[in-house]
Amino acid sequence: MFLNRLPDVDFKEIPSSRGSHSSRRMLIPCLLLGSLLGVSPLWGQSQTPDWQMKVRKYCETKDWESALHIVDQEVSRAPQDMDVRAWRARVLAWSGRLPEAEKEYLEILKISRNDPDNWMGLANVYLREGRTTEALRAFDTALKLDPNRTDLHAARARVLRAAGERNEARLEFQNALNLDPTSEEARAGLISLRPEPKHELRFGQDNDLFNFASANHEEWTSLASQWTPHWATSVAGSFYQRGGVDAGKFVGSVTRRQSRWGALTLGGAIGNDNAVIPKSEVFFDLDHGWKGGETTFVRSVETIYGQHWYWYQSSRILTLTGTAIAYLPREWTLLLGATGARSAFSGTQAEWRPSGIVRLGFPLANWGAQRLSGNVFYAAGTEDFGQVDQIGRFSSQTYGGGLRIQLTARQDLTGYASYQRRTQNRTDTSFGLSYGIHF
């Protein structure tokens, strides 16, 4: 590098006599000085200009006005510098001023049409404006200029995915991965295009240990299916062991979802009760949600109202339940629920009893596709009315919690444990485990 930048010197004029030491001493510093002066412009070119560093810092803090002020100053100094104009277009796009960013990119492309970055910038603006056709055309032009850029193929694949062209998007993500096998964006894009699972098959086992009676056990299997965005079904079968008595139950439900009013679920159950579980059940739920914002503390709220009828051999139960779920930042959730239960036994008058629950859910750890989350809850007067020991005149306080681990994208394991204190010094320790497969 230094030799290439040396000033023109006629080396034939350099004295070669050993006696000319003073001339040599003068020549060497001159050559070094000339080399340093010649290479100094290269050093300045390899460094990022100070104004770009300032713009980046302002953009990181979303101080768009200050960032644009600096860029406008640079534009006024060099109005024909398309690189500076491109910076102005980027800042306008980042700040959400999309029409201005589009206009700036179009002005740049009138003068400089051979820079694929400017075409990609314009395409991204079109994509954010929902103009996928124009975005694809701009990406096509960028790829014609530089067909070997991984980021251009991945960006075009994102547009195709947004347009619903999943097969073409998958091919484009694969092209990006072929060019750069280490591209995480291309790999994640291919994963995102895998068909979403429509079914969840679940196997579970629950246990209740009493200090006043023998233990109860339950084994169950359920299948929940999301057939279309609007229709879903669920079926489940349970087998019970209650104080030496066996029983079984089948449950089914259908759900209709509508974007305006939410979801309506209708269902029922029938069982071989043997006087320890309900012989029949009917229920419905109304579910509706409201979105907040990504910057608000409560991101969204879901409310559920349900009614459930239970018919036992010697009693009838009606429950009215209201539940609110608040979705908080960083995947935290808060559930509040209240239930009013009307019990009617043969030969007695009907009686209403209240109960309530509060549950806090939170993430715990994340190892790539594997995720661990947990919850803790407290309930007062809570009964599920699905078995004989949960009906009658008693009050209770329940403390518990659960864990859920996402083993893979399509498998999870869930467990829980709780401790219930009832009147008359009675206790119920519950725990259970379930395994889910999504396909």
Secondary structure, DSSP 8 states (H G I E B T S, - for coil): -TGGG-----GGGS---TT-HHHHHHHHHHHHHHHHHHHHHHHHHHS--HHHHHHHHHHHTT-HHHHHHHHHHHHHH-TT-HHHHHHHHHHHHHTT-HHHHHHHHHHHHHH----HHHHHHHHHHHHHTT-HHHHHHHHHHHHHH-TT-HHHHHHHHHHHHHTT-HHHHHHHHHHHHHH-TT-HHHHHHHHHTS----EEEEEEEEEEEESSS--EEEEEEEEEEE-SSSEEEEEEEEEEEETTEEEEEEEEEEEEEETTTEEEEEEEEEEE-TTTS-SEEEEEEEEEEEE--TTSSS-EEEEEEEEEEEE-SSEEEEEEEEEEEEE-GGG-EEEEEEEEEEEEETTS--EEEEEEEEEEEEEEEEETTEEEEEEEEEEES----SSGGG-SS--EEEEEEEEEEEEETTEEEEEEEEEEEEGGGEEEEEEEEEEEEE-
